[in-house]
Amino acid sequence: MLNFKSLHGVHPPMTGDGDSNTLGTTATSIEVLELIEDFGGAGITQLADHMDKPKSTIHGHLATLKAKQFVVKKGAIYMLGPELLRLGNQVRTRKEGYVLAREYTERLYSETGFRSVFAVEMDGRAVFMHTASGTKMGWTHERLGNRLYLHDTAVGKAILAELPPRRVDQILEKWGLPAETEHTITDPDRLRTQLAEIREQGYAVNHQENISDLHGIGVAATEQSGNVIGGFSITGPKHPFYGADAERELADTVTELVDEYELELSLSRE
């Protein structure tokens, strides 16, 4: 029921319950947006059934999101709106390193011919900031803003290997090591051993660990202080990545590009 005192500028004092209600409302709106993304567009009934909430509740959230252009409506289907794109672009351009990474992601694809990404660690996940695949059809998992686990992707493991051990522990405690394929590393000790190997050789590999038949090579990018900026990776089918010589050659190409990226970023800050 509407509080008309609030509508006329007389605001009741905040309470713990009010805070909880507000947080719950925000969480529901976020879940609505995430489901619309997952479904590639969704109607009220589909969302209500999936979330086990009344249609009227979902309609209220969608009406608010639509008014703010977080979603748009096409017929009976709601799609993600332009405001999310604007906010996403702010994230991608808020750091100089993120802006520069776009050019290098495109260069990585140009030099290798493999789908290329630049990802950063946010809340213990790998978030895709830039992707490049030329005229090739991009894979669903490569969409900008997608969040992948760190422990079973090449770019994710490369980033993990450069993070402080305490941060690695926090990430593993929060997300665990879910198995996405039969090749996923699910043992913490085995993962830590591999992270040490990654630090030694300078790159990480992914052999069907998050998606069957997908292989990748990832290299982390760091600042002079040692802080991790993000990571670059290339992905493709098994054959081009198979064998020590082929893997090393591709890894050298990615590493050289990341070295150049780090140098250019460092010089731009002097």
DRENTOR-94192 format. One record per residue (C-alpha): y, z, x; residue in three letters. Coordinates in pm, whole numbers, padded with zeros to 5 digits, always signed. Layout:
% residues N
YZXALA
...
//
This chain:
% residues 270
+00000+00000+00000MET
+00347-00089+00130LEU
+00568+00189+00258ASN
+00907+00101+00109PHE
+01083+00366+00321LYS
+00970+00179+00626SER
+01085-00151+00476LEU
+01432-00007+00424HIS
+01466+00120+00778GLY
+01341+00477+00735VAL
+01037+00499+00958HIS
+00779+00774+00915PRO
+00673+00958+01231PRO
+00385+00804+01427MET
+00056+00989+01416THR
-00269+00958+01603GLY
-00428+00799+01295ASP
-00147+00544+01277GLY
-00201+00451+01638ASP
-00572+00409+01572SER
-00507+00188+01272ASN
-00267-00027+01470THR
-00518-00065+01754LEU
-00790-00154+01505GLY
-00573-00419+01343THR
-00486-00571+01680THR
-00851-00572+01786ALA
-00947-00753+01465THR
-00683-01021+01519SER
-00803-01072+01875ILE
-01163-01102+01755GLU
-01053-01361+01498VAL
-00890-01569+01774LEU
-01196-01540+01998GLU
-01429-01651+01720LEU
-01209-01948+01632ILE
-01231-02047+01998GLU
-01609-01998+02007ASP
-01662-02196+01687PHE
-01411-02466+01779GLY
-01235-02394+01450GLY
-01348-02183+01157ALA
-01287-02114+00790GLY
-01222-01780+00622ILE
-01576-01748+00484THR
-01736-01820+00821GLN
-01519-01562+00994LEU
-01565-01300+00722ALA
-01944-01341+00726ASP
-01962-01324+01104HIS
-01735-01018+01127MET
-01879-00853+00815ASP
-01532-00803+00669LYS
-01380-00892+00330PRO
-01232-01239+00301LYS
-00901-01083+00195SER
-00885-00893+00525THR
-00952-01205+00730ILE
-00700-01402+00523HIS
-00433-01142+00599GLY
-00493-01166+00973HIS
-00495-01545+00964LEU
-00172-01553+00764ALA
+00002-01341+01026THR
-00141-01543+01316LEU
-00043-01867+01145LYS
+00314-01746+01088ALA
+00341-01681+01463LYS
+00171-02014+01547GLN
-00125-01849+01715PHE
-00340-02054+01475VAL
-00284-02371+01275VAL
-00460-02473+00956LYS
-00619-02812+00899LYS
-00758-02826+00548GLY
-00971-02514+00514ALA
-01026-02481+00889ILE
-00817-02270+01127TYR
-00770-02385+01487MET
-00602-02221+01785LEU
-00228-02284+01779GLY
+00045-02392+02024PRO
+00174-02042+02090GLU
-00145-01960+02279LEU
-00089-02265+02496LEU
+00264-02149+02576ARG
+00145-01802+02669LEU
-00141-01946+02871GLY
+00098-02163+03069ASN
+00307-01854+03145GLN
-00001-01689+03294VAL
-00079-01996+03504ARG
+00278-02018+03638THR
+00363-01653+03683ARG
+00241-01654+04044LYS
+00331-01910+04305GLU
-00030-01925+04420GLY
-00149-02018+04073TYR
+00097-02307+04052VAL
+00001-02444+04393LEU
-00368-02410+04307ALA
-00339-02683+04045ARG
-00261-02945+04309GLU
-00549-02828+04526TYR
-00794-02822+04236THR
-00714-03187+04170GLU
-00743-03266+04541ARG
-01082-03095+04554LEU
-01211-03320+04279TYR
-01059-03626+04447SER
-01225-03545+04779GLU
-01569-03447+04649THR
-01608-03626+04316GLY
-01746-03306+04163PHE
-01593-03107+03881ARG
-01355-02862+04041SER
-01206-02534+03925VAL
-00969-02263+04036PHE
-01045-01922+03888ALA
-00905-01572+03925VAL
-01052-01230+03862GLU
-00914-01060+03552MET
-01073-00747+03407ASP
-01386-00810+03608GLY
-01443-01166+03487ARG
-01373-01509+03636ALA
-01096-01675+03433VAL
-01052-02051+03469PHE
-00689-02130+03551MET
-00720-02496+03655HIS
-00993-02756+03618THR
-01025-03116+03734ALA
-01293-03366+03640SER
-01112-03698+03628GLY
-01242-03920+03350THR
-01570-03727+03333LYS
-01630-03531+03016MET
-01571-03163+03092GLY
-01836-02904+03018TRP
-01772-02636+02758THR
-01783-02356+03013HIS
-01506-02524+03214GLU
-01233-02497+02952ARG
-00908-02341+03066LEU
-00900-01971+02997GLY
-01278-01937+02975ASN
-01412-01609+03107ARG
-01738-01611+03301LEU
-01932-01338+03477TYR
-01868-01303+03846LEU
-02223-01224+03956HIS
-02382-01556+03856ASP
-02116-01818+03936THR
-02029-01959+04276ALA
-01657-01895+04239VAL
-01727-01550+04096GLY
-01955-01441+04379LYS
-01708-01576+04634ALA
-01437-01359+04478ILE
-01666-01055+04453LEU
-01752-01082+04821ALA
-01385-01037+04914GLU
-01312-00745+04682LEU
-01325-00383+04802PRO
-01667-00221+04743PRO
-01518+00028+04498ARG
-01379-00257+04285ARG
-01717-00430+04293VAL
-01880-00108+04172ASP
-01630-00083+03885GLN
-01700-00440+03777ILE
-02078-00395+03786LEU
-02050-00070+03593GLU
-01840-00235+03324LYS
-02024-00565+03280TRP
-02365-00502+03431GLY
-02574-00794+03556LEU
-02686-00979+03243PRO
-02940-01255+03299ALA
-02809-01588+03173GLU
-03096-01787+03324THR
-03421-01702+03498GLU
-03240-01749+03829HIS
-02964-01492+03767THR
-02950-01203+04011ILE
-02994-00886+03806THR
-03061-00632+04081ASP
-02745-00463+04221PRO
-02890-00416+04569ASP
-02993-00779+04591ARG
-02647-00887+04476LEU
-02475-00668+04737ARG
-02699-00814+05006THR
-02601-01162+04898GLN
-02231-01069+04894LEU
-02262-00960+05257ALA
-02419-01299+05338GLU
-02136-01476+05156ILE
-01876-01291+05363ARG
-02065-01393+05677GLU
-02102-01764+05594GLN
-01768-01800+05413GLY
-01889-01950+05086TYR
-02107-01875+04783ALA
-02364-02088+04605VAL
-02490-02095+04249ASN
-02829-02251+04192HIS
-02882-02252+03814GLN
-02779-01888+03786GLU
-02550-01915+03482ASN
-02649-02254+03338ILE
-02980-02435+03388SER
-02960-02738+03619ASP
-02602-02652+03722LEU
-02532-02598+04091HIS
-02208-02498+04259GLY
-02031-02396+04576ILE
-01739-02154+04573GLY
-01489-02027+04830VAL
-01244-01742+04781ALA
-00875-01777+04864ALA
-00702-01473+05013THR
-00354-01372+05121GLU
-00273-01270+05478GLN
-00298-00909+05361SER
-00658-00971+05259GLY
-00590-00952+04886ASN
-00787-01203+04683VAL
-00581-01469+04507ILE
-00872-01642+04337GLY
-01137-01894+04423GLY
-01212-02267+04421PHE
-01547-02421+04337SER
-01725-02748+04274ILE
-02016-02790+04034THR
-02267-03060+03959GLY
-02637-03148+03925PRO
-02901-03035+04173LYS
-02956-03341+04393HIS
-02618-03360+04576PRO
-02632-02985+04650PHE
-02996-02976+04757TYR
-03083-02899+05119GLY
-02908-02701+05391ALA
-02726-03000+05541ASP
-02586-03124+05209ALA
-02484-02774+05107GLU
-02313-02707+05439ARG
-02126-03038+05430GLU
-01994-02972+05081LEU
-01912-02611+05169ALA
-01714-02727+05473ASP
-01509-02959+05252THR
-01426-02680+05008VAL
-01355-02433+05289THR
-01119-02670+05468GLU
-00925-02730+05149LEU
-00900-02355+05079VAL
-00782-02295+05436ASP
-00507-02553+05384GLU
-00415-02397+05050TYR
-00385-02051+05208GLU
-00174-02190+05493LEU
+00065-02375+05263GLU
+00102-02070+05042LEU
+00170-01850+05344SER
+00433-02089+05485LEU
+00608-02114+05149SER
+00662-01737+05151ARG
+00825-01718+05493GLU
//
